[in-house]
Amino acid sequence: MPEQAIVQSESELENDQQLLRSCLEPILAQNFPSQLSRIESIERRRSQFSSFYASDIITIRLASGDELKVFLKDFGSFHHPKDTMKERREREVIVYREILRDAGLETAKYYGSVRDDTAGRFWLLLEFVEGLPIGHLGFEDWVPAAGWLGRMYGYFSKHPEKWQDCDTLTRHDTHFFQYIAQEALRSLSEFSPELGRRLDPIVGKYDKAVAVMTAQPPTFIHGTYRPAQIIINKGRQPVRICPVDFEKAAIGASLYDLTFLVDGFDPPRLRQLFDAYRTEAQRSGVSVPDDEQMRHIVDCFRLHRVMNWLALSVARGYESKTIHKLLGMAEEIGGLVL
């Protein structure tokens, strides 16, 4: 992952250095037990792919010539406050520390976390994984990402004890989907009563889509399986697929995640992604719908995504043309599934 240097004042560096070193020492003890006392330098640099939260790469160089990189997600450094930030950071820590641990899915290894409410310091320390988000790469690199999702579905279907009683995970139940649809109608009606009247018939029949979405076998899901959040390391064989950002992890349908990945592809490529997902899921003995059924289920989740965007449209200040476009998408998809 490319990096960009952070500019920090001397006082900031001094304040963080001792805490950072105390966090890194146990990590070094695991990886280089005989070299712990011979640290030559610790360098902190901003990741090029840092987004809402600041994300840094910590490079530890030892006198032996060995080097270790650690990924630090800084939940205390962000662009602007938003809802459920506390819940999101706590959820992601639990997912890495407990749910993904020993799952054999090649997600980043959990190294530790720091929570200091007084100082507003919230760190998540993970293994640094080399690679690029698949959004920067060609379609051929999206196919193994669909396969990884099928593999995750297969694993967690066999290990419900790892997620089914986790209170921090969002539940994708009937209330979850219906609430978002009602919020979409409220938001759109606030923006334009005329547009609200166009959405109202879709919301009135939305229970048909909800019945399909909630009928799928529940499992642990990523929650936002977007290309920007799927790292691929092509420098090793087999390639390593490493999804990141589990802030919205949930209990729901695996096809909810797949919808993020496959949306917008033409039928031939859609079939390739479906096939890759199905092959890996079936290796774990998990039953997967045929292409026609899967497309219908995915279309229901596509409609949910549009409803979610509409629910947020006024609060986020979407332009009128964007809101009109989203409503058109809701009408088009709704015509397919309702």
MARFISE-358170 format. One line per 4 residues: number of its first residue (from 1); their letters; for each residue x, y, z of C-alpha. Coordinates in nm, 4 decimals. Layout:
N
NUM) A) X Y Z; ...
//
This chain:
338
1) MPEQ) 0.0000 0.0000 0.0000; 0.1566 0.3358 -0.0964; 0.2229 0.5751 0.1884; 0.2438 0.9486 0.2427
5) AIVQ) 0.4363 1.1155 0.5228; 0.2465 1.2741 0.8132; 0.3517 1.6182 0.9295; 0.3522 1.6215 1.3123
9) SESE) 0.4754 1.8779 1.5615; 0.7525 1.7844 1.8032; 0.5137 1.7980 2.0988; 0.2672 1.5637 1.9248
13) LEND) 0.5447 1.3212 1.8450; 0.6704 1.3282 2.2031; 0.3221 1.2730 2.3461; 0.2536 0.9759 2.1228
17) QQLL) 0.5991 0.8176 2.1176; 0.5933 0.6557 2.4593; 0.2416 0.5185 2.4195; 0.3143 0.3986 2.0693
21) RSCL) 0.6307 0.2200 2.1765; 0.4483 0.0502 2.4642; 0.1924 -0.0771 2.2129; 0.4558 -0.1954 1.9673
25) EPIL) 0.6790 -0.3829 2.2128; 0.4395 -0.6787 2.2611; 0.3997 -0.6983 1.8825; 0.7761 -0.7095 1.8368
29) AQNF) 0.8063 -0.9705 2.1103; 0.5796 -1.1967 1.9063; 0.7608 -1.1450 1.5770; 1.1264 -1.0879 1.6812
33) PSQL) 1.1617 -1.2098 2.0415; 1.5421 -1.1766 2.0500; 1.5533 -0.8275 1.8973; 1.3131 -0.6334 2.1212
37) SRIE) 1.5793 -0.4163 2.2885; 1.7460 -0.3184 1.9628; 1.4971 -0.0850 1.7980; 1.6755 0.1625 1.5728
41) SIER) 1.3790 0.3709 1.4625; 1.0014 0.3979 1.4601; 0.8500 0.5858 1.1689; 0.4845 0.6846 1.1389
45) RRSQ) 0.3496 0.7676 0.7957; 0.0018 0.8388 0.6589; -0.1474 0.5787 0.4270; -0.2418 0.7114 0.0845
49) FSSF) -0.5752 0.5318 0.1226; -0.6610 0.6936 0.4546; -1.0272 0.7969 0.4270; -1.2748 0.9141 0.6934
53) YASD) -1.0451 0.8131 0.9787; -0.6718 0.8748 0.9686; -0.4819 0.5555 0.8885; -0.1077 0.5336 0.9478
57) IITI) 0.1695 0.2900 0.8662; 0.4132 0.2320 1.1524; 0.7525 0.1040 1.0355; 0.9791 -0.0415 1.3057
61) RLAS) 1.3427 -0.0919 1.2042; 1.5715 -0.3078 1.4154; 1.9498 -0.3129 1.4466; 1.9469 -0.6629 1.2980
65) GDEL) 1.8149 -0.5209 0.9706; 1.4705 -0.6676 1.0297; 1.1693 -0.4503 0.9732; 0.8037 -0.4746 1.0760
69) KVFL) 0.5103 -0.2655 0.9558; 0.1958 -0.2141 1.1622; -0.1286 -0.0564 1.0431; -0.2776 0.1972 1.2859
73) KDFG) -0.6370 0.3107 1.2404; -0.6878 0.6282 1.4411; -1.0554 0.6564 1.5364; -0.9745 0.9794 1.7209
77) SFHH) -0.8761 1.1586 1.3988; -1.1595 1.2163 1.1503; -1.3016 1.4742 0.9101; -1.6263 1.5472 1.0964
81) PKDT) -1.8443 1.3826 1.3609; -2.1120 1.1377 1.2463; -2.3710 0.9139 1.4060; -2.2786 0.5860 1.5786
85) MKER) -1.9032 0.6526 1.5743; -1.8597 0.4978 1.9200; -2.0516 0.1855 1.8202; -1.8588 0.1532 1.4927
89) RERE) -1.5142 0.1631 1.6499; -1.6102 -0.0767 1.9289; -1.7646 -0.3136 1.6756; -1.4549 -0.3193 1.4564
93) VIVY) -1.2232 -0.3906 1.7491; -1.4399 -0.6842 1.8589; -1.4592 -0.8203 1.5037; -1.0809 -0.8250 1.4620
97) REIL) -1.0045 -0.9348 1.8185; -1.2645 -1.2098 1.8518; -1.4682 -1.2979 1.5437; -1.1995 -1.3042 1.2737
101) RDAG) -0.9331 -1.4497 1.4995; -0.8271 -1.7995 1.3883; -1.0816 -1.7974 1.1059; -0.8126 -1.8662 0.8439
105) LETA) -0.9555 -1.6027 0.6076; -0.6293 -1.4054 0.5735; -0.7744 -1.0867 0.7150; -0.5273 -0.8584 0.8927
109) KYYG) -0.4004 -0.9978 1.2232; -0.5193 -0.8143 1.5330; -0.2277 -0.6707 1.7344; -0.4045 -0.4553 1.9910
113) SVRD) -0.6092 -0.1443 2.0612; -0.5910 0.1689 2.2743; -0.8870 0.3485 2.4306; -0.8351 0.6718 2.6235
117) DTAG) -1.1636 0.8626 2.6459; -1.0062 1.1565 2.8271; -0.7447 1.2135 2.5570; -0.9807 1.1204 2.2748
121) RFWL) -0.7334 0.8553 2.1634; -0.8737 0.5411 2.0034; -0.6299 0.3242 1.8107; -0.6681 -0.0076 1.6355
125) LLEF) -0.3376 -0.1804 1.5564; -0.3346 -0.4456 1.2869; -0.0964 -0.6344 1.0639; -0.0021 -0.4172 0.7657
129) VEGL) -0.1052 -0.5957 0.4470; 0.0715 -0.5079 0.1221; -0.1473 -0.4588 -0.1821; -0.4002 -0.2387 -0.3576
133) PIGH) -0.7783 -0.1992 -0.3346; -0.9377 -0.3954 -0.6182; -1.1121 -0.0771 -0.7314; -0.7731 0.0245 -0.8755
137) LGFE) -0.7405 -0.3020 -1.0692; -0.9045 -0.4887 -1.3555; -1.2090 -0.7135 -1.3476; -1.0004 -1.0299 -1.3271
141) DWVP) -0.8999 -0.9242 -0.9750; -1.2616 -0.8828 -0.8666; -1.3379 -1.2504 -0.9286; -1.1239 -1.3877 -0.6404
145) AAGW) -1.2839 -1.1241 -0.4142; -1.6233 -1.2812 -0.4889; -1.4708 -1.6204 -0.4119; -1.3356 -1.4930 -0.0792
149) LGRM) -1.6851 -1.3841 0.0178; -1.8186 -1.7323 -0.0549; -1.5384 -1.8770 0.1563; -1.6244 -1.6478 0.4480
153) YGYF) -1.9906 -1.7469 0.4187; -1.8940 -2.1129 0.4307; -1.6707 -2.0679 0.7348; -1.9106 -1.8672 0.9493
157) SKHP) -2.2048 -2.0878 0.8553; -2.0145 -2.3682 1.0283; -1.9127 -2.1523 1.3259; -2.2206 -1.9617 1.4455
161) EKWQ) -2.0804 -1.9598 1.7977; -1.8362 -1.6900 1.6866; -2.1027 -1.4344 1.5927; -2.4613 -1.5249 1.6819
165) DCDT) -2.4484 -1.3890 2.0388; -2.2360 -1.0808 1.9626; -2.4428 -0.7822 2.0765; -2.2301 -0.5250 1.8950
169) LTRH) -2.3213 -0.6598 1.5497; -2.6069 -0.4889 1.3659; -2.9058 -0.7158 1.2981; -3.0406 -0.7057 0.9432
173) DTHF) -3.3942 -0.7958 1.0435; -3.7374 -0.6762 0.9262; -3.7189 -0.3631 1.1420; -3.3775 -0.2719 0.9972
177) FQYI) -3.5002 -0.2759 0.6366; -3.8437 -0.1245 0.6994; -3.7003 0.1587 0.9068; -3.4668 0.2627 0.6252
181) AQEA) -3.7523 0.2559 0.3723; -3.9657 0.4772 0.5973; -3.6736 0.7151 0.6465; -3.6299 0.7309 0.2683
185) LRSL) -3.9941 0.8278 0.2276; -3.9754 1.0859 0.5052; -3.6551 1.2394 0.3682; -3.7769 1.2512 0.0090
189) SEFS) -4.1157 1.3960 0.1091; -3.9333 1.6646 0.3050; -3.7297 1.7497 -0.0023; -4.0253 1.7416 -0.2415
193) PELG) -4.3824 1.6277 -0.1674; -4.4194 1.5379 -0.5348; -4.1158 1.3068 -0.5251; -4.2413 1.1606 -0.1989
197) RRLD) -4.5678 1.0677 -0.3695; -4.3682 0.8849 -0.6385; -4.1787 0.6828 -0.3776; -4.4846 0.6055 -0.1641
201) PIVG) -4.6143 0.3133 -0.3797; -4.2707 0.1485 -0.3630; -4.2602 0.1785 0.0157; -4.6162 0.0461 0.0293
205) KYDK) -4.5054 -0.2767 -0.1394; -4.1600 -0.2877 0.0158; -4.2541 -0.5759 0.2448; -4.2154 -0.8083 -0.0558
209) AVAV) -3.8463 -0.7198 -0.0843; -3.8036 -0.7345 0.2940; -3.9476 -1.0865 0.2990; -3.6885 -1.1971 0.0420
213) MTAQ) -3.3955 -1.0262 0.2187; -3.4802 -1.1618 0.5644; -3.5499 -1.5143 0.4350; -3.1799 -1.5685 0.3532
217) PPTF) -2.9701 -1.7753 0.5964; -2.8170 -1.5410 0.8563; -2.4422 -1.5298 0.8994; -2.1627 -1.2903 0.9897
221) IHGT) -2.1181 -1.0303 0.7139; -1.8789 -0.7468 0.6393; -2.1568 -0.4919 0.5930; -1.9918 -0.2692 0.3285
225) YRPA) -1.8034 -0.5015 0.0931; -1.6994 -0.2259 -0.1462; -1.4030 -0.2489 -0.3886; -1.2240 0.0274 -0.1982
229) QIII) -1.2321 -0.1900 0.1134; -1.0941 -0.5085 -0.0436; -0.7129 -0.5276 -0.0573; -0.5463 -0.7747 -0.2904
233) NKGR) -0.1801 -0.8726 -0.2711; -0.0768 -1.0078 -0.6118; 0.2853 -1.0375 -0.5071; 0.2265 -1.3823 -0.3635
237) QPVR) 0.0634 -1.7019 -0.4876; -0.2115 -1.7673 -0.4296; -0.3065 -1.4014 -0.4136; -0.4148 -1.2717 -0.0754
241) ICPV) -0.7601 -1.1151 -0.0483; -0.7865 -0.8978 0.2622; -1.1070 -0.7005 0.3262; -1.0728 -0.4098 0.5698
245) DFEK) -1.3052 -0.1699 0.7571; -1.5464 -0.3908 0.9497; -1.7174 -0.0959 1.1217; -2.0598 -0.1956 0.9850
249) AAIG) -2.0228 -0.5698 1.0339; -2.3584 -0.7348 1.0901; -2.5638 -1.0497 1.1153; -2.7457 -1.0840 0.7871
253) ASLY) -2.7375 -1.2410 0.4421; -2.4064 -1.3097 0.2705; -2.5667 -1.1905 -0.0537; -2.6026 -0.8487 0.1080
257) DLTF) -2.2226 -0.8236 0.0885; -2.2081 -0.9682 -0.2618; -2.4443 -0.6946 -0.3847; -2.1787 -0.4294 -0.3164
261) LVDG) -1.9319 -0.6155 -0.5372; -2.1502 -0.7176 -0.8338; -2.3688 -0.4102 -0.8791; -2.3414 -0.2618 -1.2280
265) FDPP) -2.1844 -0.5547 -1.4149; -2.3248 -0.6949 -1.7384; -2.4668 -1.0524 -1.7364; -2.1494 -1.2325 -1.8542
269) RLRQ) -1.9334 -1.0756 -1.5834; -2.2106 -1.1088 -1.3285; -2.2150 -1.4833 -1.3938; -1.8386 -1.5040 -1.3392
273) LFDA) -1.8728 -1.3330 -1.0014; -2.1690 -1.5497 -0.9049; -1.9791 -1.8640 -1.0078; -1.6711 -1.7692 -0.8046
277) YRTE) -1.8867 -1.7008 -0.4985; -2.0874 -2.0206 -0.5405; -1.7817 -2.2425 -0.5938; -1.6135 -2.1333 -0.2715
281) AQRS) -1.9337 -2.1456 -0.0660; -2.0194 -2.4951 -0.1888; -1.6737 -2.6220 -0.0969; -1.7832 -2.5679 0.2624
285) GVSV) -2.1097 -2.7486 0.2010; -2.3216 -2.4323 0.1898; -2.6171 -2.4254 -0.0475; -2.6316 -2.1260 -0.2836
289) PDDE) -2.9265 -2.0230 -0.5062; -2.9037 -2.0594 -0.8833; -2.8219 -1.7553 -1.0942; -3.1833 -1.6511 -1.1548
293) QMRH) -3.2733 -1.6689 -0.7851; -2.9498 -1.5000 -0.6852; -3.0108 -1.2137 -0.9254; -3.3564 -1.1578 -0.7757
297) IVDC) -3.2187 -1.1549 -0.4207; -2.9361 -0.9219 -0.5198; -3.1883 -0.6880 -0.6865; -3.3798 -0.6704 -0.3576
301) FRLH) -3.0606 -0.5691 -0.1810; -2.9890 -0.3173 -0.4579; -3.3256 -0.1583 -0.3862; -3.2359 -0.1445 -0.0170
305) RVMN) -2.9114 0.0367 -0.0999; -3.1015 0.2976 -0.3020; -3.3481 0.3398 -0.0161; -3.0566 0.3938 0.2195
309) WLAL) -2.9108 0.6635 -0.0060; -3.2497 0.8350 -0.0257; -3.2851 0.8171 0.3528; -2.9566 1.0076 0.3848
313) SVAR) -3.0057 1.2389 0.0876; -3.1358 1.5511 0.2626; -2.9108 1.5249 0.5676; -2.6070 1.4918 0.3428
317) GYES) -2.7119 1.7703 0.1114; -2.7416 1.5710 -0.2113; -2.8034 1.7793 -0.5217; -3.1499 1.7748 -0.6760
321) KTIH) -3.0292 1.5896 -0.9853; -2.8769 1.3183 -0.7659; -3.1990 1.2727 -0.5700; -3.4000 1.2516 -0.8936
325) KLLG) -3.1550 0.9912 -1.0242; -3.1862 0.7829 -0.7069; -3.5639 0.7938 -0.7240; -3.5473 0.6762 -1.0839
329) MAEE) -3.3270 0.3865 -0.9752; -3.5737 0.2954 -0.6994; -3.8584 0.2939 -0.9504; -3.6599 0.0832 -1.1971
333) IGGL) -3.5447 -0.1774 -0.9443; -3.8795 -0.1726 -0.7670; -4.0434 -0.2636 -1.0969; -3.8259 -0.5754 -1.1063
337) VL) -3.8782 -0.7072 -0.7542; -4.2063 -0.5672 -0.6152
//
